Amino acid sequence: MAGSIVAEREGVVVGVDTHADVHVAVVLSSLGALLGSRLVATTPAGFGELVDWARGFGPVRCFGVEGTGSYGAGLARHLGAAGHAVVEVDRPDRRTRRLKGKSDPVDAEAAARAVLAGTASGCPKAGDGRVEMIRSLRVARRSALKARTQATNQLLALVLTSPEELRASLRGMSLPRLVKVAARFRPGPLLDPAAATKLALRHLARRHAALSAEIAELDRALAQVASEAAPGLLALPGVGTDVAGALLVAAGDNPERLSSEAAFARLCGVAPLPASSGKTNRHRLNRGGDRIANNALWRIVLVRMSSDPRTRNYVERRTKEGLSKKEIIRCLKRYVAREVYRRLVGVDEQ
C-alpha cells in the first residue's frame, strides 16, 4: 500500500527489454518495488497499450529502454513523440548476468533499476530528421563499397589465374580499363577454361560498374543532405561529406542530448581515461566509443597536419617537447572533437 502511494506521488519507472516482435516491460515504484510486468507487440497499438498499462500504476516518471538504436528505436520514437521521458539503457554486463541470470523480465527489471540508480541517464537519438536520412544512406553506401571491394579482389584474382593468352591480354591494365574491357567480353560456348573465365570476368566487371554507379548516386544524395543538415560542420578544414556524415550520425538528430563537448569526446573515444593509483597520476588511451566517429576525427587531423599551417606549427612545437607522432595525433583529435561539437550544437567557434 505504501509503495503504491509513493508511486502515485513520485511516479513509477518502466524498464523495457526490446526484441523484434515483442517487448517485455516491468514497472518499479520510486522505492524499487516490483509492481508488474507486461509483454506487448512491437506495433503502434502495442506501444499505446504499454503506455496505458504503465499509467495504471501511477504517473510515469520515465521509460528505460534497451536498444534504442535497434529493436527499441520504434518504441523510443513513439514515446518521445508522445512527450514521455526516455532513457537509453545499456544491456547488463556479463558479470551481472552471470550472477542474476538471463530472461526478458529480468533484463527489463535491470533496465528500470539502472534508471532508478542513476547509472543509466543517456538520452536516445531522436532518429526523426536529416541525420537519420544520412545514417540510412551511409548504410547502403558502406554495403556497396564492401561489395565493390570484393568484386575488385575477385576480378584481379581471376586475371592472375586465367589462361596465359587471356592473362597476357589483360596484364598491366588499370582497374578502370580492366572493368571496361572485361564488361564487353563475349565468351561464346563454354568449351574451355578461357571461355568460363571470360564469362566470370564479364559478370564481375559489370557488377563492379553497377556498384560504382550506385556509390556515386549515394554520394550525391549524401552531399545534398549533409550540406542541409550541417553547413557549418562542412566549412571546417578537413571535413568532407563522408567525415561529416560519420560525426553527424554519432551525435544524432538531437546533439543537445550530449551534455558537453567532453561527453562528445568520450562518445568518439578521444577523451583519455584516468588510470591513477597511489602516487601514480596518469591517463590511458580510450579504446571505446564510436570507432567510426573516431576514425573521422583521425582523418580530419591527418588532412590538417599536411595542409593547415596552424596545425603544422602545433605539431612542430609538440615534437620539440618530446611527444611522438601518435601522441600528437591523440591530442589533436581531442581538440578537433571540441571544435566539431561546437558546430554540431550551433555554437560559433571562438
C-alpha positions in Angstrom: 0.0 0.0 0.0 2.8 2.4 0.9 4.6 1.5 -2.3 1.6 2.5 -4.4 1.2 5.8 -2.5 4.8 6.7 -3.2 4.4 5.6 -6.8 1.5 7.9 -7.2 3.3 10.8 -5.6 6.7 10.5 -7.2 6.0 8.4 -10.3 6.9 4.9 -11.5 9.8 3.8 -13.7 9.3 1.5 -16.6 12.1 -0.8 -17.9 11.7 -2.3 -21.3 13.7 -5.3 -22.8 13.3 -4.9 -26.6 13.0 -7.6 -29.3 12.0 -7.7 -33.0 8.4 -8.8 -32.5 7.6 -8.3 -28.8 8.8 -6.1 -25.9 8.8 -7.0 -22.3 8.2 -4.2 -19.8 8.5 -4.1 -16.0 7.2 -1.3 -13.7 9.0 -0.3 -10.5 7.9 2.1 -7.8 10.2 5.0 -6.9 11.4 2.8 -4.0 12.3 -0.1 -6.3 9.3 -2.3 -5.6 8.3 -4.5 -8.5 4.7 -3.6 -9.4 4.1 -5.6 -12.6 5.4 -6.9 -15.9 3.8 -7.0 -19.4 4.5 -8.3 -22.9 3.4 -6.1 -25.8 3.7 -6.2 -29.6 6.1 -4.0 -31.4 3.4 -2.0 -33.2 1.9 1.4 -32.6 -1.1 -0.3 -30.9 1.3 -2.3 -28.7 3.2 0.8 -27.8 -0.1 2.6 -26.8 -1.1 -0.5 -24.8 2.2 -0.3 -22.9 1.8 3.4 -22.0 -1.8 2.8 -20.8 -0.8 -0.2 -18.7 2.1 1.7 -17.1 -0.1 4.7 -16.3 -2.3 2.3 -14.4 0.4 2.2 -11.6 0.6 5.9 -11.3 2.3 8.8 -13.1 5.2 7.6 -15.2 8.5 9.3 -14.4 10.3 7.8 -17.4 10.9 4.8 -19.6 14.3 3.0 -19.5 14.6 1.3 -22.9 17.3 -1.1 -24.1 18.5 -1.0 -27.7 17.1 2.4 -28.7 19.3 2.3 -31.8 18.0 -1.1 -33.0 15.0 -3.1 -31.7 13.9 -0.3 -29.4 14.1 2.5 -32.0 10.4 2.5 -32.9 9.3 2.5 -29.2 11.7 5.3 -28.3 10.4 7.4 -31.2 6.8 6.7 -30.2 7.4 7.6 -26.6 9.3 10.7 -27.4 6.6 11.9 -29.8 4.1 11.4 -27.0 6.1 13.6 -24.6 7.4 10.8 -22.4 10.9 10.9 -20.9 13.1 8.1 -22.4 16.4 6.9 -21.0 18.8 4.8 -23.1 19.9 1.8 -21.1 22.9 -0.4 -21.9 22.4 -4.2 -21.5 23.8 -5.6 -18.3 27.5 -6.6 -18.3 28.4 -10.3 -18.3 29.3 -10.4 -14.6 25.8 -9.1 -13.6 24.1 -11.6 -16.0 26.1 -14.5 -14.5 25.0 -13.5 -11.0 21.3 -12.8 -11.7 20.6 -15.0 -14.7 19.1 -14.1 -18.0 15.4 -13.7 -19.0 13.4 -10.9 -20.6 11.6 -9.9 -17.4 15.0 -9.9 -15.5 16.5 -7.7 -18.2 13.6 -5.3 -18.2 13.8 -5.0 -14.4 17.5 -4.4 -14.7 16.8 -1.6 -17.1 14.3 0.0 -14.7 16.7 -0.3 -11.8 19.5 1.2 -13.8 17.3 4.3 -14.3 16.4 4.4 -10.6 20.0 4.2 -9.6 21.1 6.8 -12.0 23.6 4.6 -13.8 21.6 5.0 -16.9 20.8 8.6 -17.9 21.6 8.9 -21.6 19.0 10.4 -23.9 18.5 8.3 -27.1 18.9 9.7 -30.6 15.8 11.2 -32.0 16.1 9.5 -35.4 13.5 11.7 -37.0 15.5 14.2 -39.1 18.2 14.7 -41.7 20.8 12.8 -39.6 18.6 9.7 -39.7 18.5 10.1 -43.5 22.3 10.3 -43.6 22.5 7.2 -41.5 20.3 5.2 -43.9 22.2 6.4 -46.9 25.6 5.6 -45.2 24.4 2.0 -44.5 23.7 1.5 -48.2 26.9 3.2 -49.3 29.1 1.1 -46.9 27.5 -2.1 -48.1 28.1 -1.1 -51.7 31.7 -0.2 -51.0 32.4 -3.6 -49.4 30.7 -5.4 -52.3 32.8 -3.4 -54.8 36.0 -4.2 -53.0 35.1 -7.9 -53.0 34.3 -7.7 -56.7 37.6 -5.9 -57.4 39.6 -8.6 -55.5 37.9 -11.4 -57.3 38.4 -9.7 -60.7 42.1 -9.3 -60.1 42.4 -12.8 -58.7 40.7 -14.3 -61.8 43.0 -12.3 -64.1 46.0 -13.6 -62.2 45.0 -17.3 -62.6 43.5 -17.1 -66.1 44.9 -19.0 -69.1 48.1 -17.4 -70.3 46.8 -16.0 -73.5 43.9 -14.2 -71.7 46.2 -13.1 -68.9 48.7 -11.6 -71.4 46.0 -9.5 -73.0 44.8 -8.1 -69.6 48.2 -7.8 -67.9 49.2 -4.2 -66.9 45.7 -2.7 -67.3 44.5 -0.2 -64.8 41.4 -1.2 -62.8 39.0 1.2 -64.7 40.4 -0.1 -68.0 40.1 -3.7 -67.0 36.5 -3.3 -65.9 35.6 -1.6 -69.2 37.3 -4.3 -71.3 36.0 -7.3 -69.3 32.5 -6.0 -69.3 32.4 -6.3 -73.1 33.7 -9.9 -73.2 31.8 -12.4 -75.4 32.9 -15.8 -74.1 30.9 -17.8 -76.6 30.2 -21.5 -75.9 31.7 -22.8 -72.6 34.1 -25.3 -74.1 37.3 -24.5 -72.2 38.6 -22.6 -69.1 39.3 -19.5 -71.1 35.6 -19.1 -72.1 34.5 -19.8 -68.5 37.0 -17.2 -67.2 35.8 -14.6 -69.7 32.2 -15.2 -68.6 33.1 -14.8 -64.9 35.2 -11.7 -65.6 32.3 -10.1 -67.5 29.9 -10.6 -64.6 32.3 -9.3 -62.1 33.2 -6.3 -64.2 29.5 -5.4 -64.8 28.9 -5.9 -61.1 31.8 -3.5 -60.3 30.4 -0.9 -62.7 26.9 -1.1 -61.3 28.2 -0.8 -57.8 30.3 2.2 -58.8 27.2 3.9 -60.2 25.3 3.1 -57.1 28.0 4.6 -54.9 28.2 7.8 -57.0 24.4 8.2 -56.7 24.5 7.7 -52.9 27.5 10.2 -52.7 25.4 12.8 -54.4 22.5 12.2 -52.1 24.7 12.3 -49.0 26.3 15.6 -50.1 22.9 17.2 -50.5 21.5 16.1 -47.2 24.8 16.7 -45.2 25.0 20.3 -46.6 21.4 20.9 -45.4 22.0 19.3 -42.0 25.3 20.9 -41.0 26.7 23.5 -43.4 28.9 24.9 -40.5 30.5 21.5 -40.0 31.3 21.1 -43.6 33.0 24.5 -43.5 35.7 23.2 -41.1 39.1 22.4 -42.6 39.5 18.7 -43.4 35.8 17.9 -43.1 34.2 16.4 -46.2 30.9 14.8 -46.8 31.9 11.3 -45.6 33.6 12.6 -42.4 30.7 15.0 -41.7 28.2 12.1 -42.1 30.1 9.9 -39.6 30.2 12.7 -37.0 26.6 13.6 -37.5 25.4 10.0 -37.1 27.4 9.7 -33.9 25.8 12.8 -32.4 22.3 12.1 -33.8 19.4 14.4 -34.8 19.5 15.9 -31.3 23.1 16.6 -30.4 22.0 18.7 -27.4 21.4 15.3 -25.7 25.2 15.4 -25.2 25.7 17.4 -22.1 29.1 18.9 -23.1 32.0 18.7 -25.5 33.7 16.3 -23.1 30.7 14.0 -23.4 31.0 14.1 -27.2 34.8 13.5 -27.0 34.1 10.4 -24.8 31.4 9.3 -27.3 34.1 9.4 -30.0 36.7 7.6 -27.9 39.1 10.6 -27.8 38.8 11.5 -24.1 41.7 10.0 -22.1 40.6 7.8 -19.2 42.1 8.3 -15.7 44.3 5.4 -14.7 45.9 6.7 -11.5 46.7 4.7 -8.4 48.6 5.7 -5.3 51.4 8.1 -6.2 51.0 7.4 -9.9 48.9 10.1 -11.6 48.3 9.3 -15.3 45.7 8.8 -18.0 45.4 6.0 -20.5 44.1 5.7 -24.1 40.4 5.3 -24.5 39.7 2.3 -26.8 36.0 2.6 -26.5 33.4 4.9 -28.1 32.2 5.1 -31.6 35.1 3.9 -33.7 33.7 5.2 -37.0 33.5 8.7 -35.5 37.0 8.2 -34.0 38.3 7.4 -37.5 36.6 10.5 -38.9 38.4 12.7 -36.4 41.7 10.9 -37.3 41.1 11.8 -40.9 40.5 15.4 -40.1 43.7 15.5 -38.2 45.8 13.9 -41.0 44.4 16.4 -43.5 45.2 19.4 -41.3 48.7 18.1 -40.4 49.5 18.2 -44.1 47.8 21.4 -45.2 46.9 23.6 -42.2 49.6 26.0 -41.0 48.3 26.3 -37.5 48.2 22.5 -37.1 51.7 22.1 -38.6 53.1 24.7 -36.1 51.4 22.8 -33.3 52.9 19.5 -34.4 56.4 21.1 -34.6 56.1 22.6 -31.1 54.9 19.4 -29.5 57.6 17.4 -31.3 60.2 19.6 -29.8 58.6 18.9 -26.4 59.3 15.2 -26.9 55.9 13.9 -27.9 55.6 11.1 -30.5 53.5 11.4 -33.6 50.9 9.1 -32.2 50.6 11.2 -29.0 50.3 14.4 -31.0 47.6 13.0 -33.1 45.7 11.9 -30.0 45.9 15.5 -28.6 44.8 16.9 -31.9 41.8 14.5 -32.1 40.7 15.8 -28.7 40.9 19.4 -29.9 39.1 18.7 -33.1 36.3 16.9 -31.2 35.8 20.2 -29.2 35.6 22.2 -32.4 33.2 19.7 -34.1 30.9 19.7 -31.1 30.5 23.4 -31.1 29.4 23.3 -34.7 27.0 20.5 -34.1 25.2 22.3 -31.3 25.3 25.6 -33.2 27.9 27.4 -31.1 30.3 29.5 -33.1 34.0 28.8 -32.6 35.7 31.4 -30.6 
